[in-house]
Amino acid sequence: MQITNISEAKASLSYLIKMVQETDKPVIIGKAGKPVAVLSAYKKNPSPRRLGGSWEGKVKISDDFHKIDKEISDSFYRTSIFQD
């Protein structure tokens, strides 16, 4: 793994990118002798994104889900805040 400082990386960024692409080895970029970043080749994830989440197939929504229960509705709206 190659280590280079920021000023060298700025001056030779195109070369460093080409080297990373060809060798598939990352380059560490440092500042004041300490590593601060890594330049590495981009790897596209070959597996398709899985949609649906972890609850898919485990939860069933009732057919009357959208219906409002009168008792619950009254407990919210039949108060001193929402007067008739």
N, CA, C and O of each residue as an XYZ file, in Angstrom:
336
protein
N       0.848     -1.170      0.000
C       0.000      0.000      0.000
C       0.895      1.235      0.000
O       1.755      1.399      0.866
N       0.677      2.093     -0.981
C       1.495      3.297     -1.117
C       0.977      4.387     -0.195
O      -0.230      4.532     -0.001
N       1.908      5.154      0.373
C       1.559      6.295      1.217
C       2.120      7.550      0.562
O       3.287      7.584      0.171
N       1.293      8.576      0.444
C       1.717      9.837     -0.157
C       1.132     10.990      0.643
O       0.087     10.841      1.275
N       1.805     12.149      0.618
C       1.254     13.299      1.344
C       0.300     14.080      0.445
O       0.247     13.853     -0.763
N      -0.442     14.992      1.039
C      -1.493     15.713      0.314
C      -0.940     16.481     -0.877
O      -1.532     16.439     -1.956
N       0.173     17.179     -0.713
C       0.696     17.981     -1.826
C       1.120     17.096     -2.993
O       0.911     17.462     -4.150
N       1.708     15.945     -2.711
C       2.059     15.008     -3.781
C       0.802     14.444     -4.445
O       0.765     14.273     -5.664
N      -0.212     14.162     -3.654
C      -1.460     13.626     -4.189
C      -2.135     14.644     -5.106
O      -2.672     14.281     -6.153
N      -2.109     15.925     -4.712
C      -2.698     16.969     -5.555
C      -1.967     17.072     -6.881
O      -2.590     17.234     -7.931
N      -0.666     16.980     -6.834
C       0.143     17.137     -8.042
C       0.028     15.934     -8.984
O       0.191     16.076    -10.196
N      -0.249     14.765     -8.432
C      -0.257     13.566     -9.276
C      -1.544     12.747     -9.121
O      -1.510     11.517     -9.163
N      -2.673     13.435     -8.944
C      -3.939     12.731     -8.719
C      -4.302     11.812     -9.887
O      -4.701     10.669     -9.662
N      -4.175     12.278    -11.106
C      -4.509     11.443    -12.263
C      -3.674     10.167    -12.275
O      -4.191      9.083    -12.546
N      -2.396     10.296    -11.983
C      -1.505      9.132    -11.944
C      -1.933      8.175    -10.832
O      -1.993      6.964    -11.041
N      -2.228      8.716     -9.658
C      -2.628      7.868     -8.531
C      -3.929      7.119     -8.835
O      -4.061      5.941     -8.505
N      -4.887      7.805     -9.464
C      -6.146      7.154     -9.824
C      -5.902      6.019    -10.815
O      -6.467      4.934    -10.674
N      -5.060      6.271    -11.819
C      -4.743      5.236    -12.799
C      -4.073      4.042    -12.126
O      -4.385      2.893    -12.435
N      -3.144      4.322    -11.200
C      -2.442      3.257    -10.505
C      -3.403      2.416     -9.652
O      -3.299      1.190     -9.615
N      -4.330      3.083     -8.974
C      -5.308      2.372     -8.146
C      -6.208      1.499     -9.017
O      -6.523      0.368     -8.647
N      -6.620      2.019    -10.168
C      -7.462      1.240    -11.081
C      -6.732      0.008    -11.606
O      -7.307     -1.078    -11.676
N      -5.494      0.178    -11.966
C      -4.745     -0.915    -12.577
C      -4.296     -1.969    -11.577
O      -4.323     -3.162    -11.882
N      -3.888     -1.549    -10.398
C      -3.342     -2.499     -9.427
C      -4.369     -2.955     -8.400
O      -4.164     -3.971     -7.736
N      -5.474     -2.220     -8.258
C      -6.503     -2.502     -7.261
C      -5.947     -2.422     -5.831
O      -6.495     -3.021     -4.906
N      -4.849     -1.669     -5.671
C      -4.269     -1.462     -4.344
C      -4.546     -0.020     -3.918
O      -4.294      0.902     -4.693
N      -5.059      0.193     -2.704
C      -5.372      1.550     -2.253
C      -4.123      2.378     -1.979
O      -3.042      1.836     -1.750
N      -4.286      3.696     -2.006
C      -3.212      4.644     -1.694
C      -3.647      5.421     -0.466
O      -4.757      5.953     -0.431
N      -2.793      5.494      0.534
C      -3.078      6.263      1.740
C      -2.555      7.677      1.541
O      -1.417      7.871      1.112
N      -3.383      8.658      1.853
C      -2.979     10.057      1.758
C      -2.824     10.577      3.179
O      -3.723     10.439      4.009
N      -1.667     11.180      3.445
C      -1.378     11.637      4.797
C      -1.156     13.132      4.884
O      -0.906     13.807      3.885
N      -1.256     13.629      6.105
C      -0.995     15.036      6.389
C      -0.168     15.083      7.667
O      -0.541     14.508      8.689
N       0.942     15.768      7.588
C       1.863     15.871      8.725
C       2.270     14.492      9.237
O       2.413     14.273     10.440
N       2.454     13.567      8.293
C       2.929     12.235      8.656
C       1.860     11.301      9.201
O       2.171     10.180      9.603
N       0.604     11.742      9.224
C      -0.468     10.887      9.743
C      -1.486     10.614      8.635
O      -1.856     11.527      7.897
N      -1.937      9.371      8.516
C      -2.933      9.037      7.489
C      -4.253      9.773      7.736
O      -4.738      9.831      8.866
N      -4.835     10.342      6.653
C      -6.115     11.042      6.783
C      -7.161     10.546      5.781
O      -8.354     10.765      5.991
N      -6.744      9.885      4.701
C      -7.693      9.424      3.698
C      -7.114      8.239      2.942
O      -5.908      7.990      2.955
N      -8.016      7.513      2.282
C      -7.613      6.379      1.461
C      -8.240      6.548      0.081
O      -9.444      6.774     -0.041
N      -7.423      6.437     -0.943
C      -7.899      6.453     -2.320
C      -7.942      5.000     -2.777
O      -6.913      4.328     -2.839
N      -9.153      4.518     -3.099
C      -9.280      3.121     -3.510
C     -10.184      3.023     -4.728
O     -10.951      3.939     -5.023
N     -10.085      1.912     -5.423
C     -10.879      1.686     -6.628
C     -12.347      1.482     -6.251
O     -12.654      0.848     -5.241
N     -13.244      2.023     -7.068
C     -14.678      1.857     -6.872
C     -15.079      0.472     -7.354
O     -14.706      0.048     -8.448
N     -15.842     -0.224     -6.526
C     -16.321     -1.551     -6.905
C     -17.840     -1.545     -6.835
O     -18.435     -1.348     -5.776
N     -18.445     -1.767     -7.987
C     -19.900     -1.803     -8.049
C     -20.395     -3.087     -7.401
O     -19.843     -4.163     -7.634
N     -21.432     -2.970     -6.591
C     -22.012     -4.130     -5.932
C     -22.819     -4.927     -6.964
O     -23.813     -4.423     -7.486
N     -22.404     -6.164     -7.263
C     -23.076     -6.929     -8.308
C     -24.456     -7.457     -7.898
O     -25.275     -7.762     -8.765
N     -24.724     -7.568     -6.608
C     -26.016     -8.099     -6.185
C     -27.063     -6.988     -6.186
O     -26.787     -5.873     -5.743
N     -28.261     -7.287     -6.681
C     -29.306     -6.263     -6.723
C     -29.765     -5.895     -5.316
O     -29.675     -6.694     -4.384
N     -30.250     -4.686     -5.191
C     -30.740     -4.206     -3.902
C     -32.014     -4.954     -3.538
O     -32.923     -5.091     -4.357
N     -32.069     -5.435     -2.302
C     -33.237     -6.178     -1.842
C     -34.220     -5.208     -1.221
O     -33.892     -4.494     -0.273
N     -35.422     -5.188     -1.759
C     -36.456     -4.304     -1.250
C     -37.416     -5.079     -0.358
O     -37.505     -6.304     -0.439
N     -38.123     -4.363      0.482
C     -39.153     -5.007      1.282
C     -38.839     -5.034      2.762
O     -39.758     -5.083      3.579
N     -37.593     -5.005      3.127
C     -37.237     -4.984      4.536
C     -37.349     -6.338      5.201
O     -37.729     -7.327      4.573
N     -37.014     -6.370      6.474
C     -36.959     -7.631      7.204
C     -38.327     -8.133      7.653
O     -38.450     -9.291      8.053
N     -39.354     -7.295      7.596
C     -40.694     -7.717      8.010
C     -41.527     -8.262      6.843
O     -42.664     -8.685      7.047
N     -40.982     -8.257      5.641
C     -41.720     -8.720      4.478
C     -42.159    -10.173      4.668
O     -41.350    -11.043      4.990
N     -43.449    -10.416      4.463
C     -43.988    -11.760      4.604
C     -44.310    -12.155      6.031
O     -44.880    -13.225      6.243
N     -43.971    -11.341      7.019
C     -44.204    -11.667      8.428
C     -45.388    -10.902      9.019
O     -45.890    -11.260     10.085
N     -45.831     -9.859      8.334
C     -46.904     -9.023      8.848
C     -48.039     -8.985      7.837
O     -47.809     -8.843      6.635
N     -49.260     -9.111      8.330
C     -50.424     -9.018      7.457
C     -51.263     -7.843      7.937
O     -51.557     -7.727      9.127
N     -51.644     -6.977      7.012
C     -52.479     -5.833      7.339
C     -53.930     -6.230      7.107
O     -54.290     -6.741      6.047
N     -54.741     -5.988      8.107
C     -56.158     -6.335      8.050
C     -56.856     -5.606      6.907
O     -56.480     -4.491      6.547
N     -57.880     -6.250      6.339
C     -58.642     -5.645      5.244
C     -59.381     -4.385      5.689
O     -59.626     -3.496      4.874
N     -59.740     -4.297      6.976
C     -60.465     -3.125      7.475
C     -59.528     -2.124      8.180
O     -59.960     -1.352      9.036
N     -58.270     -2.154      7.811
C     -57.263     -1.286      8.430
C     -57.637      0.193      8.344
O     -57.397      0.947      9.287
N     -58.214      0.608      7.236
C     -58.520      2.015      6.994
C     -59.776      2.493      7.731
O     -60.015      3.698      7.805
N     -60.579      1.578      8.276
C     -61.814      1.962      8.968
C     -61.493      2.552     10.333
O     -60.591      2.086     11.030
N     -62.239      3.580     10.702
C     -62.009      4.269     11.972
C     -62.911      3.677     13.038
O     -64.118      3.551     12.831
N     -62.341      3.313     14.172
C     -63.091      2.806     15.307
C     -63.728      3.991     16.032
O     -63.033      4.937     16.403
N     -65.060      3.944     16.236
C     -65.782      5.068     16.822
C     -65.295      5.378     18.239
O     -65.144      6.547     18.595
N     -65.053      4.362     19.037
C     -64.618      4.569     20.426
C     -63.268      5.291     20.473
O     -63.080      6.206     21.274
N     -62.345      4.883     19.627
C     -61.029      5.535     19.597
C     -61.152      6.947     19.052
O     -60.535      7.872     19.580
N     -61.942      7.120     18.001
C     -62.146      8.449     17.424
C     -62.756      9.403     18.454
O     -62.322     10.547     18.584
N     -63.770      8.917     19.188
C     -64.413      9.755     20.207
C     -63.431     10.142     21.320
O     -63.489     11.255     21.842
N     -62.539      9.228     21.676
C     -61.589      9.551     22.745
C     -60.626     10.660     22.327
O     -60.086     11.360     23.183
N     -60.404     10.828     21.027
C     -59.553     11.909     20.549
C     -60.324     13.204     20.332
O     -59.869     14.280     20.721
N     -61.486     13.095     19.713
C     -62.184     14.293     19.252
C     -63.326     14.768     20.153
O     -63.800     15.889     19.966
N     -63.779     13.994     21.095
C     -64.839     14.423     22.012
C     -64.197     14.909     23.312
O     -64.420     14.353     24.387
N     -63.409     15.947     23.176
C     -62.737     16.543     24.324
C     -63.025     18.024     24.344
O     -63.690     18.545     23.449
N     -62.531     18.706     25.356
C     -62.750     20.148     25.465
C     -62.009     20.923     24.370
O     -62.335     22.076     24.086
N     -61.013     20.282     23.762
C     -60.266     20.945     22.693
C     -61.090     20.981     21.422
O     -61.145     22.011     20.750
N     -61.742     19.852     21.075
C     -62.550     19.757     19.863
C     -64.033     19.718     20.248
O     -64.642     18.649     20.267
N     -64.590     20.839     20.542
C     -65.999     20.884     20.939
C     -66.883     20.852     19.708
O     -66.508     21.344     18.644
N     -68.070     20.262     19.866
C     -69.039     20.187     18.745
C     -69.583     21.529     18.390
O     -70.402     21.641     17.478
